[in-house]
Amino acid sequence: MGDIDITFDFRSDTPPGKDPDALSPMLRRYHKLLWIKPLPGGIVFGLVDSISGAYLHHTSELGEFWLASDAVIPTFRKETRLLHVIEQIPEKMAEFMHIGYTIGGMMLFPGNRIDSKMTINAARGFHPRIKDRFDLTLECIRLHYLGQPNPLDAPLERYADFFRLFGSFRGFVEFFLLQDIVTEDSSAVRFFMPFDHFNSSPVPDSMAAYLSYREQAIGFINGRNQRIQKWQETKRTR
């Protein structure tokens, strides 16, 4: 199926104005290249794109799963309170947008709605204490594995069978190559902004705060991209 280009911007093969998560052919192909591999229990996480209504689909003795792509690093470029900041750094924003649409900024989450309620992708976007932040989403997932309360309790529990596929938070991190956003032992998340247990706004509130957030977020994406590159090189030599 070819190699993964960690610099490829998925907006470039998506119709203008449309969502790369849904319509980039290259993104779907990269998801299959990366995530069709053994789960921690040994069963291969097979994914097909031939099921009507499903972006990617898995079925096995472990269950049936409808997966959707999600660009997980928000730039906050449309946040009203940040417009005065964003308009001062157009070149930095263009770079942030480009890096955010490389494979290091992409994830798969369950995409099917259960009982007409929000998916994880939607819930993390609409929750006022998460606002699409991937570091905060990952902290909720970590707490879910520990059985502890978190702002995304309800949606994560609706898709508990998906998270059971990976056995533990560390299993989830290692499967999706997320080591660059957690500590070495996967016991804690490395946050993009100071963290006070979901008690403050997740949106940066000044130029300095925004630039710091941007630097941390880009650092994670670049680190994950390099990890993906190394992973595919190792796979090629097996």
C-alpha positions, 0 to 999 in steps of 0.5 A, a space after each residue: 500500500 506504499 509508505 506514509 509521508 509524515 509531511 502530507 497535508 490531508 487538506 491537499 487531496 480533499 475538495 475545497 471547503 470539505 472535511 479531510 477527516 471524512 473525504 481525504 483518500 490519503 488519510 483513510 489509507 494512512 489510517 489503514 496502514 498504521 492501525 491494521 496490526 495486532 491488538 495487545 491481546 494478539 488479535 489483528 485490528 482489521 479495518 475495511 472501508 467497504 461497509 456502507 455508512 462506515 469510514 472504517 469498520 472492524 468486526 471479529 470475535 472482539 466485537 463490531 466497531 465503526 471508526 471515524 477519523 478525527 483531527 485532534 489538535 485544535 488551533 482555536 482560530 475561530 475562538 472569538 476571544 482569540 481573534 485579536 491574537 490570531 490576526 497578529 500571527 498569520 504565518 504561525 497560524 498557517 504553519 500550525 494548520 499545516 502540521 495539524 493536518 499531518 498524520 501525527 495530528 490524527 486519531 481514530 475513535 468510534 464514529 457510530 452514535 449510540 442511543 442518538 447521543 454524541 460520539 466521543 469526537 463530538 462530546 470532546 468538542 462541545 464540552 466547555 472544559 475540553 474544547 477539543 483539546 487532545 491532552 485533556 481528552 487523553 486525561 479523561 481516557 486515562 481516568 476512564 481506565 482507572 474507573 475515576 470520574 472525568 468530564 467525558 465520563 458518559 461518552 467514554 463509557 458508552 464506548 467502553 468496549 472500544 477501550 477494552 480492546 487495548 487492555 489498559 491506558 498504556 496499551 491504548 497509548 502504545 497502540 496509537 503511538 501516543 508516547 510523546 504526550 505522556 510520561 515514560 511509564 504512561 502514568 500521566 499526560 503531558 499537558 499543553 497548558 498548566 492543568 488544574 483538574 479541569 477547573 479552568 478554561 481550556 482555551 488560551 487567554 493571551 498571546 503568550 499563553 497561545 504561543 506556548 500552547 501552540 509550541 507544545 501542541 506542535 511538539 507533540 505532533 512532530 514527535 508523533 510523526 517521527 515515531 510513526 516514521 520510525 515505526 514504519 521503517 521498523 515494520 519495513 525491515 521485519 
